[in-house]
Amino acid sequence: MTRNLVAILRGLKPENALSVGQVLIDAGIDKIEVPLNSPSPFDSIAQMAGAFGAHALIGAGTVLTVEDVAKVAQAGGRLIVSPDCNPDVIQFTKAADLLSYPGVMTPTECFAALRAGADGLKIFPGSLIGPEGVKAIRAVLPSDCDVLAVGGADASNFSAWHAAGVTGFGIGSALFKPDMTIDTIAKNAATLVAAYDAVFTS
């Protein structure tokens, strides 16, 4: 099954990109973003896109400018995730035939993002808005809109977010930190996948 789980690898170093990417894909997480405030992020993206791009969605997070979108595309990335809603970035992303997931927090930002062509919405910070806030916003969004909760979502509360209408998650520190061992990352990934499957396939 294809899971709507995006691994956020903030702080990933290029020398660890392939080993971390492989363990995530093996666990069943095939959507991966490297935030651009990580060390040499375009190098990591290029490595993973080259190795896994045929069967995984590789891209970047913390994308703030059209110049960065162009660099991600050049590196072979196909996913653009931002912390904000910038119509110029969204439109440039779509013109480059990449997937656009801007960060939004209010109904106004949600609809501005969708009008600009966003493929889905990154509710951020999820911990501040909470499932109840998402539930209220979800009621006015298109029924087929992809809504990811990012920040505050983990295996312990997937069910609450799902009940609020979230269709997926972006997972950062509950999955990956730069100092974690591969075994720890693998265990975290397995826990998250099991929790996701229990909620979304029950």
N, CA, C and O of each residue as an XYZ file, in Angstrom:
808
protein
N       0.839     -1.197      0.000
C       0.000      0.000      0.000
C       0.874      1.247      0.000
O       2.004      1.229      0.488
N       0.339      2.324     -0.551
C       1.044      3.605     -0.531
C       0.580      4.395      0.678
O      -0.603      4.711      0.811
N       1.505      4.706      1.544
C       1.160      5.434      2.770
C       1.439      6.916      2.593
O       2.446      7.300      1.999
N       0.553      7.737      3.103
C       0.719      9.179      3.011
C       1.514      9.671      4.222
O       1.035     10.467      5.030
N       2.735      9.170      4.312
C       3.673      9.543      5.368
C       4.900     10.154      4.714
O       5.546      9.518      3.881
N       5.220     11.373      5.086
C       6.399     12.049      4.544
C       7.466     12.122      5.638
O       7.248     12.711      6.696
N       8.611     11.519      5.367
C       9.734     11.586      6.302
C      10.437     12.928      6.137
O      10.837     13.298      5.033
N      10.583     13.652      7.242
C      11.260     14.949      7.229
C      12.648     14.749      7.833
O      12.786     14.563      9.042
N      13.665     14.787      6.990
C      15.025     14.451      7.424
C      15.850     15.707      7.684
O      16.866     15.947      7.031
N      15.402     16.492      8.639
C      16.108     17.745      8.946
C      17.467     17.446      9.585
O      17.559     16.733     10.584
N      18.506     18.002      8.990
C      19.849     17.789      9.503
C      20.570     16.612      8.877
O      21.698     16.304      9.259
N      19.930     15.944      7.911
C      20.560     14.812      7.235
C      21.854     15.246      6.553
O      21.900     16.287      5.898
N      22.912     14.437      6.711
C      24.167     14.685      6.024
C      24.239     13.838      4.755
O      23.751     12.708      4.750
N      24.829     14.350      3.694
C      24.874     13.604      2.424
C      25.461     12.203      2.553
O      25.030     11.278      1.866
N      26.449     12.051      3.438
C      27.086     10.732      3.558
C      26.144      9.677      4.160
O      26.412      8.479      4.079
N      25.044     10.136      4.762
C      24.077      9.204      5.339
C      22.795      9.083      4.521
O      21.893      8.329      4.887
N      22.712      9.819      3.421
C      21.456      9.914      2.678
C      20.961      8.560      2.181
O      19.785      8.231      2.339
N      21.849      7.778      1.583
C      21.410      6.515      0.982
C      21.034      5.480      2.035
O      20.060      4.748      1.862
N      21.789      5.411      3.113
C      21.476      4.419      4.144
C      20.171      4.757      4.852
O      19.369      3.867      5.133
N      19.954      6.038      5.141
C      18.706      6.448      5.789
C      17.533      6.272      4.827
O      16.483      5.760      5.214
N      17.708      6.692      3.589
C      16.637      6.525      2.611
C      16.240      5.068      2.442
O      15.055      4.746      2.368
N      17.235      4.186      2.382
C      16.947      2.764      2.187
C      16.168      2.170      3.357
O      15.232      1.397      3.150
N      16.547      2.525      4.581
C      15.867      1.948      5.741
C      14.429      2.449      5.835
O      13.545      1.717      6.282
N      14.191      3.680      5.422
C      12.824      4.212      5.428
C      11.966      3.503      4.379
O      10.838      3.099      4.660
N      12.503      3.358      3.188
C      11.761      2.693      2.109
C      11.483      1.232      2.469
O      10.394      0.717      2.213
N      12.472      0.576      3.061
C      12.282     -0.812      3.488
C      11.151     -0.933      4.512
O      10.442     -1.939      4.550
N      10.992      0.096      5.336
C       9.950      0.077      6.371
C       8.574      0.415      5.811
O       7.560      0.175      6.465
N       8.535      0.979      4.588
C       7.256      1.322      3.987
C       6.966      2.809      3.902
O       5.832      3.208      3.640
N       7.985      3.633      4.122
C       7.833      5.088      3.983
C       8.561      5.501      2.707
O       9.791      5.499      2.659
N       7.791      5.857      1.670
C       8.407      6.132      0.367
C       8.219      7.579     -0.091
O       8.292      7.876     -1.283
N       7.976      8.479      0.874
C       7.947      9.916      0.594
C       8.946     10.571      1.543
O       8.811     10.485      2.763
N       9.944     11.224      0.965
C      11.067     11.733      1.760
C      11.388     13.165      1.367
O      11.546     13.482      0.188
N      11.482     14.027      2.376
C      11.907     15.405      2.116
C      13.155     15.728      2.923
O      13.279     15.352      4.088
N      14.067     16.425      2.284
C      15.265     16.929      2.951
C      15.108     18.441      3.094
O      15.175     19.153      2.092
N      14.902     18.952      4.306
C      14.788     20.399      4.474
C      16.049     21.113      3.985
O      17.165     20.631      4.180
N      15.855     22.252      3.356
C      16.985     22.946      2.738
C      17.904     23.632      3.738
O      18.938     24.179      3.354
N      17.534     23.609      5.038
C      18.474     24.109      6.042
C      19.295     22.968      6.640
O      19.868     23.108      7.720
N      19.349     21.836      5.931
C      20.230     20.717      6.279
C      21.577     20.907      5.576
O      21.680     21.712      4.651
N      22.613     20.170      6.006
C      23.916     20.298      5.344
C      23.868     19.797      3.893
O      23.430     18.674      3.643
N      24.311     20.613      2.949
C      24.385     20.230      1.525
C      23.139     19.464      1.078
O      23.251     18.335      0.602
N      21.954     20.064      1.226
C      20.706     19.332      0.974
C      20.532     18.859     -0.461
O      19.958     17.796     -0.697
N      21.022     19.638     -1.421
C      20.827     19.250     -2.824
C      21.650     18.009     -3.166
O      21.275     17.233     -4.044
N      22.766     17.827     -2.473
C      23.571     16.626     -2.643
C      22.794     15.404     -2.157
O      22.732     14.385     -2.846
N      22.202     15.511     -0.969
C      21.408     14.401     -0.430
C      20.215     14.083     -1.324
O      19.914     12.917     -1.579
N      19.542     15.124     -1.796
C      18.381     14.928     -2.673
C      18.801     14.232     -3.961
O      18.138     13.299     -4.413
N      19.896     14.686     -4.548
C      20.361     14.092     -5.800
C      20.723     12.620     -5.615
O      20.410     11.790     -6.469
N      21.382     12.297     -4.503
C      21.744     10.898     -4.241
C      20.496     10.025     -4.127
O      20.409      8.968     -4.751
N      19.532     10.476     -3.326
C      18.340      9.663     -3.102
C      17.450      9.606     -4.337
O      16.858      8.566     -4.628
N      17.354     10.705     -5.059
C      16.556     10.704     -6.291
C      17.156      9.742     -7.306
O      16.432      9.037     -8.009
N      18.485      9.718     -7.376
C      19.150      8.818     -8.308
C      18.980      7.356     -7.930
O      18.815      6.497     -8.796
N      19.022      7.076     -6.636
C      18.962      5.689     -6.175
C      17.531      5.169     -6.030
O      17.254      4.003     -6.309
N      16.619      6.052     -5.587
C      15.286      5.591     -5.215
C      14.154      6.244     -6.003
O      12.988      5.902     -5.808
N      14.486      7.173     -6.884
C      13.463      7.984     -7.533
C      12.434      7.206     -8.329
O      11.323      7.693     -8.539
N      12.779      6.006     -8.775
C      11.841      5.214     -9.579
C      10.697      4.657     -8.749
O       9.627      4.365     -9.283
N      10.913      4.505     -7.436
C       9.866      3.921     -6.603
C       9.636      4.678     -5.297
O       8.988      4.161     -4.387
N      10.159      5.891     -5.200
C       9.922      6.727     -4.029
C       9.833      8.188     -4.470
O      10.388      8.574     -5.499
N       9.127      8.991     -3.674
C       8.972     10.418     -3.949
C       9.982     11.177     -3.100
O       9.847     11.256     -1.879
N      10.984     11.730     -3.749
C      12.069     12.427     -3.065
C      11.965     13.920     -3.353
O      11.689     14.321     -4.484
N      12.187     14.737     -2.332
C      12.122     16.175     -2.562
C      12.702     16.963     -1.407
O      13.525     16.464     -0.639
N      12.258     18.200     -1.298
C      12.838     19.133     -0.339
C      11.770     19.769      0.534
O      10.615     19.916      0.136
N      12.189     20.137      1.728
C      11.342     20.920      2.625
C      11.992     22.258      2.910
O      13.132     22.506      2.518
N      11.252     23.121      3.600
C      11.712     24.480      3.899
C      12.118     25.197      2.616
O      13.138     25.884      2.570
N      11.301     25.025      1.574
C      11.572     25.658      0.280
C      10.871     27.019      0.251
O       9.645     27.096      0.339
N      11.655     28.080      0.127
C      11.123     29.431      0.278
C      11.154     30.269     -0.995
O      10.472     31.290     -1.070
N      11.931     29.860     -1.996
C      12.092     30.697     -3.187
C      11.971     29.867     -4.468
O      12.145     28.649     -4.457
N      11.673     30.547     -5.549
C      11.605     29.853     -6.842
C      12.987     29.350     -7.246
O      13.102     28.334     -7.932
N      14.024     30.051     -6.829
C      15.388     29.598     -7.133
C      15.662     28.235     -6.492
O      16.298     27.369     -7.093
N      15.174     28.063     -5.273
C      15.356     26.780     -4.599
C      14.556     25.679     -5.287
O      15.022     24.544     -5.390
N      13.360     26.008     -5.756
C      12.560     25.015     -6.498
C      13.337     24.541     -7.719
O      13.383     23.345     -8.006
N      13.944     25.472     -8.431
C      14.715     25.124     -9.626
C      15.892     24.213     -9.281
O      16.196     23.283    -10.028
N      16.554     24.476     -8.153
C      17.683     23.647     -7.729
C      17.217     22.234     -7.348
O      17.898     21.251     -7.641
N      16.059     22.143     -6.696
C      15.512     20.827     -6.334
C      15.204     20.032     -7.603
O      15.521     18.846     -7.694
N      14.588     20.693     -8.574
C      14.269     20.025     -9.839
C      15.540     19.550    -10.534
O      15.585     18.445    -11.074
N      16.572     20.393    -10.515
C      17.845     20.039    -11.151
C      18.490     18.823    -10.469
O      19.176     18.025    -11.107
N      18.250     18.707     -9.155
C      18.803     17.581     -8.393
C      17.994     16.308     -8.576
O      18.405     15.239     -8.125
N      16.846     16.416     -9.235
C      16.017     15.244     -9.469
C      14.875     15.082     -8.499
O      14.154     14.085     -8.550
N      14.695     16.063     -7.600
C      13.592     15.999     -6.645
C      12.257     16.281     -7.316
O      12.193     16.992     -8.319
N      11.189     15.716     -6.753
C       9.855     15.894     -7.341
C       8.834     16.455     -6.360
O       7.686     16.697     -6.731
N       9.245     16.666     -5.108
C       8.336     17.134     -4.058
C       8.869     18.427     -3.457
O      10.030     18.512     -3.057
N       7.996     19.438     -3.401
C       8.363     20.732     -2.817
C       7.438     21.007     -1.634
O       6.225     21.145     -1.794
N       8.034     21.085     -0.442
C       7.282     21.365      0.780
C       7.807     22.661      1.377
O       9.018     22.854      1.494
N       6.892     23.548      1.756
C       7.278     24.846      2.304
C       6.633     25.060      3.670
O       5.616     24.438      3.978
N       7.214     25.934      4.493
C       6.584     26.268      5.763
C       5.538     27.365      5.630
O       4.800     27.649      6.574
N       5.477     27.989      4.436
C       4.581     29.113      4.221
C       3.813     28.935      2.916
O       4.051     27.998      2.153
N       2.886     29.859      2.684
C       2.064     29.850      1.470
C       2.502     31.006      0.575
O       2.093     32.151      0.770
N       3.339     30.685     -0.407
C       3.859     31.685     -1.340
C       3.354     31.323     -2.737
O       3.861     30.377     -3.340
N       2.361     32.060     -3.270
C       1.811     31.717     -4.583
C       2.862     31.627     -5.684
O       2.742     30.791     -6.581
N       3.897     32.480     -5.630
C       4.943     32.432     -6.651
C       5.667     31.085     -6.624
O       5.930     30.493     -7.671
N       5.986     30.612     -5.426
C       6.665     29.319     -5.285
C       5.757     28.188     -5.750
O       6.201     27.279     -6.451
N       4.487     28.244     -5.362
C       3.536     27.198     -5.764
C       3.407     27.151     -7.285
O       3.486     26.077     -7.883
N       3.211     28.296     -7.903
C       3.008     28.339     -9.357
C       4.267     27.911    -10.106
O       4.175     27.226    -11.125
N       5.433     28.304     -9.618
C       6.690     27.900    -10.255
C       6.880     26.392    -10.111
O       7.334     25.724    -11.040
N       6.530     25.863     -8.941
C       6.633     24.422     -8.695
C       5.782     23.644     -9.685
O       6.237     22.655    -10.259
N       4.557     24.086     -9.885
C       3.655     23.383    -10.799
C       4.108     23.534    -12.251
O       3.973     22.605    -13.047
N       4.647     24.710    -12.592
C       5.158     24.914    -13.950
C       6.338     23.993    -14.232
O       6.586     23.621    -15.379
N       7.066     23.626    -13.171
C       8.203     22.708    -13.304
C       7.769     21.251    -13.205
O       8.604     20.347    -13.233
N       6.463     21.027    -13.089
C       5.881     19.682    -13.022
C       6.302     18.928    -11.759
O       6.518     17.717    -11.786
N       6.413     19.669    -10.653
C       6.695     19.072     -9.350
C       5.449     19.161     -8.473
O       4.510     19.891     -8.789
N       5.446     18.420     -7.379
C       4.332     18.443     -6.431
C       4.547     19.543     -5.407
O       5.649     19.721     -4.889
N       3.468     20.286     -5.117
C       3.551     21.440     -4.227
C       2.725     21.231     -2.961
O       1.517     21.004     -3.024
N       3.396     21.311     -1.808
C       2.725     21.206     -0.504
C       3.157     22.390      0.372
O       4.106     22.278      1.148
N       2.457     23.522      0.242
C       2.805     24.695      1.048
C       2.268     24.585      2.476
O       1.292     23.884      2.743
N       2.928     25.289      3.370
C       2.485     25.343      4.755
C       1.375     26.368      4.934
O       1.474     27.502      4.466
N       0.319     25.949      5.617
C      -0.837     26.813      5.838
C      -1.323     26.652      7.279
O      -1.053     25.650      7.942
N      -2.049     27.672      7.738
C      -2.523     27.646      9.121
C      -3.955     28.152      9.235
O      -4.644     27.845     10.208
N      -4.405     28.920      8.259
C      -5.736     29.517      8.312
C      -6.533     29.143      7.061
O      -5.944     28.748      6.054
N      -7.860     29.262      7.109
C      -8.649     29.033      5.901
C      -8.221     29.928      4.740
O      -8.202     29.481      3.593
N      -7.883     31.169      5.021
C      -7.447     32.087      3.963
C      -6.204     31.551      3.265
O      -6.121     31.571      2.037
N      -5.230     31.068      4.050
C      -4.011     30.516      3.461
C      -4.301     29.221      2.712
O      -3.726     28.967      1.654
N      -5.190     28.406      3.263
C      -5.545     27.146      2.591
C      -6.089     27.398      1.192
O      -5.653     26.776      0.223
N      -7.036     28.309      1.096
C      -7.653     28.562     -0.206
C      -6.717     29.324     -1.145
O      -6.766     29.128     -2.360
N      -5.873     30.184     -0.597
C      -4.874     30.865     -1.441
C      -3.925     29.834     -2.051
O      -3.549     29.942     -3.218
N      -3.548     28.853     -1.267
C      -2.651     27.806     -1.761
C      -3.321     26.981     -2.846
O      -2.712     26.697     -3.878
N      -4.569     26.596     -2.622
C      -5.279     25.781     -3.606
C      -5.518     26.558     -4.898
O      -5.413     25.997     -5.989
N      -5.838     27.839     -4.778
C      -6.053     28.658     -5.984
C      -4.772     28.807     -6.793
O      -4.812     28.944     -8.016
N      -3.628     28.779     -6.097
C      -2.340     28.912     -6.790
C      -1.911     27.599     -7.433
O      -0.954     27.565     -8.206
N      -2.628     26.507     -7.110
C      -2.335     25.227     -7.758
C      -1.723     24.161     -6.878
O      -1.268     23.136     -7.386
N      -1.699     24.375     -5.556
C      -1.083     23.401     -4.653
C      -1.729     22.027     -4.795
O      -2.942     21.910     -4.967
N      -0.897     20.989     -4.719
C      -1.401     19.612     -4.775
C      -2.011     19.182     -3.454
O      -2.881     18.311     -3.425
N      -1.566     19.781     -2.366
C      -2.079     19.462     -1.045
C      -1.640     20.525     -0.065
O      -0.914     21.454     -0.420
N      -2.082     20.384      1.169
C      -1.812     21.388      2.187
C      -1.032     20.783      3.347
O      -1.328     19.681      3.810
N      -0.043     21.518      3.801
C       0.719     21.136      4.988
C       0.224     21.997      6.146
O       0.548     23.182      6.225
N      -0.559     21.405      7.041
C      -1.036     22.138      8.210
C       0.118     22.279      9.185
O       0.587     21.297      9.761
N       0.572     23.519      9.363
C       1.786     23.745     10.145
C       1.718     25.074     10.895
O       1.350     26.088     10.304
N       2.066     25.092     12.189
C       2.438     23.928     12.991
C       1.193     23.195     13.514
O       0.312     23.797     14.127
N       1.145     21.897     13.260
C      -0.005     21.105     13.663
C      -0.261     21.139     15.156
O      -1.410     21.103     15.596
N       0.812     21.210     15.940
C       0.661     21.198     17.390
C      -0.102     22.419     17.892
O      -0.772     22.356     18.924
N      -0.003     23.518     17.170
C      -0.688     24.746     17.579
C      -2.150     24.741     17.149
O      -3.018     25.216     17.881
N      -2.420     24.207     15.968
C      -3.782     24.191     15.444
C      -4.593     23.060     16.069
O      -5.754     23.243     16.433
N      -3.974     21.900     16.187
C      -4.619     20.761     16.821
C      -5.702     20.128     15.967
O      -6.174     20.736     15.006
N      -6.101     18.896     16.317
C      -7.147     18.216     15.550
C      -8.466     18.991     15.481
O      -9.137     18.972     14.449
N      -8.838     19.660     16.551
C     -10.109     20.393     16.530
C     -10.070     21.550     15.540
O     -11.051     21.813     14.845
N      -8.930     22.243     15.479
C      -8.788     23.320     14.512
C      -8.813     22.805     13.083
O      -9.425     23.409     12.202
N      -8.140     21.682     12.864
C      -8.132     21.081     11.531
C      -9.533     20.632     11.147
O      -9.946     20.799     10.000
N     -10.260     20.068     12.092
C     -11.624     19.603     11.815
C     -12.500     20.757     11.323
O     -13.289     20.586     10.394
N     -12.363     21.915     11.938
C     -13.152     23.083     11.538
C     -12.768     23.553     10.138
O     -13.639     23.874      9.329
N     -11.478     23.594      9.855
C     -11.013     24.020      8.535
C     -11.390     22.982      7.473
O     -11.807     23.330      6.368
N     -11.240     21.726      7.823
C     -11.522     20.636      6.883
C     -12.962     20.693      6.380
O     -13.245     20.302      5.247
N     -13.864     21.178      7.218
C     -15.289     21.223      6.867
C     -15.559     22.111      5.660
O     -16.564     21.925      4.975
N     -14.689     23.068      5.390
C     -14.919     23.993      4.275
C     -13.993     23.737      3.087
O     -14.128     24.387      2.050
N     -13.056     22.802      3.226
C     -12.141     22.490      2.133
C     -12.776     21.499      1.161
O     -13.703     20.782      1.539
N     -12.299     21.443     -0.077
C     -12.769     20.416     -1.010
C     -12.578     19.026     -0.419
O     -11.566     18.762      0.230
N     -13.526     18.153     -0.634
C     -13.486     16.831     -0.002
C     -12.287     16.007     -0.438
O     -11.831     15.136      0.303
N     -11.766     16.277     -1.647
C     -10.642     15.496     -2.143
C      -9.284     16.147     -1.865
O      -8.267     15.709     -2.402
N      -9.266     17.177     -1.038
C      -8.024     17.894     -0.743
C      -7.126     17.054      0.167
O      -7.570     16.548      1.197
N      -5.869     16.913     -0.223
C      -4.881     16.196      0.573
C      -4.397     17.123      1.688
O      -3.883     18.209      1.422
N      -4.564     16.686      2.937
C      -4.231     17.523      4.089
C      -3.261     16.773      4.998
O      -3.610     15.744      5.576
N      -2.043     17.295      5.117
C      -1.025     16.683      5.953
C      -0.847     17.473      7.242
O      -0.704     18.695      7.211
N      -0.855     16.779      8.371
C      -0.539     17.411      9.655
C       0.965     17.298      9.879
O       1.532     16.209      9.797
N       1.598     18.416     10.158
C       3.050     18.444     10.353
C       3.367     19.240     11.615
O       2.952     20.390     11.757
N       4.105     18.619     12.524
C       4.423     19.253     13.795
C       3.417     18.838     14.851
O       2.303     19.359     14.888
N       3.794     17.919     15.695
C       2.889     17.460     16.743
C       2.176     16.162     16.429
O       1.433     15.651     17.268
N       2.383     15.616     15.243
C       1.777     14.332     14.892
C       2.795     13.218     15.096
O       3.942     13.317     14.659
N       2.355     12.150     15.772
C       3.197     10.969     15.928
C       2.306      9.748     16.112
O       1.081      9.859     16.063
N       2.910      8.592     16.323
C       2.151      7.341     16.375
C       1.069      7.346     17.457
O       0.067      6.641     17.336
N       1.269      8.136     18.508
C       0.317      8.124     19.618
C      -0.985      8.862     19.323
O      -1.985      8.648     20.009
N      -0.982      9.731     18.306
C      -2.193     10.540     18.078
C      -2.686     10.524     16.633
O      -3.491     11.371     16.244
N      -2.210      9.567     15.834
C      -2.682      9.473     14.456
C      -4.212      9.368     14.389
O      -4.835      9.963     13.509
N      -4.803      8.630     15.293
C      -6.254      8.413     15.224
C      -7.018      9.712     15.417
O      -8.024      9.938     14.745
N      -6.560     10.569     16.321
C      -7.245     11.852     16.557
C      -7.156     12.746     15.329
O      -8.132     13.398     14.957
N      -5.997     12.776     14.707
C      -5.821     13.573     13.490
C      -6.671     13.016     12.343
O      -7.296     13.769     11.596
N      -6.683     11.701     12.220
C      -7.473     11.070     11.164
C      -8.950     11.393     11.332
O      -9.639     11.681     10.354
N      -9.435     11.348     12.561
C     -10.842     11.660     12.836
C     -11.173     13.106     12.478
O     -12.318     13.428     12.162
N     -10.157     13.979     12.530
C     -10.358     15.393     12.192
C     -10.340     15.638     10.688
O     -10.659     16.738     10.238
N      -9.968     14.619      9.902
C      -9.996     14.772      8.454
C      -8.648     14.853      7.785
O      -8.562     15.114      6.585
N      -7.583     14.632      8.551
C      -6.245     14.634      7.962
C      -6.071     13.393      7.091
O      -6.553     12.314      7.438
N      -5.384     13.545      5.965
C      -5.170     12.414      5.051
C      -3.754     11.865      5.116
O      -3.458     10.847      4.491
N      -2.881     12.521      5.860
C      -1.509     12.045      5.983
C      -0.716     12.906      6.950
O      -1.252     13.811      7.590
N       0.581     12.601      7.043
C       1.421     13.259      8.034
C       2.819     13.519      7.489
O       3.335     12.762      6.666
N       3.414     14.594      7.962
C       4.837     14.811      7.806
C       5.465     14.575      9.165
O       5.067     15.200     10.148
N       6.449     13.675      9.235
C       7.023     13.283     10.520
C       8.507     13.622     10.553
O       9.281     13.177      9.706
N       8.886     14.417     11.543
C      10.274     14.817     11.688
C      10.968     14.098     12.825
O      11.425     12.967     12.663
N      11.051     14.755     13.991
C      11.880     14.242     15.086
C      11.373     12.932     15.683
O      12.146     12.218     16.321
N      10.094     12.596     15.496
C       9.595     11.301     15.974
C      10.136     10.153     15.126
O      10.026      8.985     15.499
N      10.722     10.500     13.980
C      11.271      9.500     13.066
C      12.786      9.601     12.945
O      13.497      8.599     13.009
N      13.267     10.833     12.767
C      14.681     11.029     12.439
C      15.273     12.234     13.151
O      14.678     13.311     13.187
N      16.456     12.031     13.717
C      17.328     13.110     14.165
C      18.735     12.753     13.682
O      19.067     11.573     13.568
N      19.559     13.757     13.399
C      20.868     13.478     12.797
C      21.741     12.525     13.610
O      22.568     11.812     13.041
N      21.571     12.503     14.934
C      22.433     11.665     15.770
C      21.870     10.269     16.008
O      22.482      9.480     16.728
N      20.723      9.946     15.424
C      20.141      8.618     15.610
C      20.904      7.567     14.805
O      21.431      7.846     13.728
N      20.948      6.341     15.358
C      21.527      5.233     14.623
C      20.520      4.733     13.585
O      19.326      5.022     13.671
N      21.017      3.984     12.614
C      20.141      3.403     11.603
C      19.118      2.480     12.260
O      17.957      2.454     11.852
N      19.537      1.724     13.271
C      18.608      0.820     13.956
C      17.474      1.598     14.616
O      16.319      1.173     14.574
N      17.799      2.723     15.219
C      16.766      3.536     15.869
C      15.799      4.105     14.841
O      14.587      4.104     15.055
N      16.332      4.588     13.729
C      15.481      5.114     12.658
C      14.559      4.014     12.139
O      13.376      4.254     11.902
N      15.099      2.809     11.963
C      14.301      1.683     11.480
C      13.179      1.350     12.455
O      12.050      1.091     12.040
N      13.486      1.356     13.742
C      12.462      1.067     14.751
C      11.390      2.152     14.762
O      10.198      1.856     14.837
N      11.819      3.402     14.689
C      10.850      4.503     14.652
C       9.941      4.388     13.437
O       8.729      4.583     13.533
N      10.538      4.070     12.293
C       9.765      3.942     11.061
C       8.750      2.811     11.173
O       7.602      2.959     10.754
N       9.171      1.682     11.738
C       8.264      0.545     11.893
C       7.090      0.900     12.807
O       5.951      0.514     12.543
N       7.372      1.632     13.875
C       6.317      2.056     14.808
C       5.313      2.971     14.119
O       4.104      2.815     14.286
N       5.814      3.916     13.352
C       4.947      4.867     12.661
C       4.108      4.179     11.583
O       2.920      4.470     11.439
N       4.715      3.279     10.836
C       3.996      2.565      9.784
C       2.895      1.702     10.391
O       1.780      1.666      9.870
N       3.195      1.011     11.482
C       2.190      0.170     12.133
C       1.021      1.009     12.645
O      -0.137      0.616     12.506
N       1.327      2.166     13.237
C       0.274      3.041     13.746
C      -0.561      3.605     12.600
O      -1.786      3.688     12.695
N       0.106      3.988     11.526
C      -0.611      4.517     10.347
C      -1.543      3.462      9.777
O      -2.709      3.738      9.495
N      -1.023      2.252      9.609
C      -1.844      1.186      9.016
C      -3.042      0.861      9.896
O      -4.132      0.587      9.395
N      -2.836      0.891     11.215
C      -3.935      0.574     12.129
C      -5.063      1.591     12.010
O      -6.236      1.246     12.147
N      -4.706      2.836     11.757
C      -5.718      3.906     11.677
C      -6.343      3.987     10.291
O      -7.559      4.136     10.171
N      -5.531      3.891      9.249
C      -6.026      4.145      7.894
C      -6.557      2.922      7.160
O      -7.179      3.051      6.105
N      -6.318      1.741      7.708
C      -6.829      0.546      7.038
C      -7.851     -0.213      7.893
O      -8.326     -1.281      7.505
N      -8.180      0.348      9.051
C      -9.151     -0.336      9.918
C     -10.582     -0.090      9.447
O     -11.527     -0.588     10.058
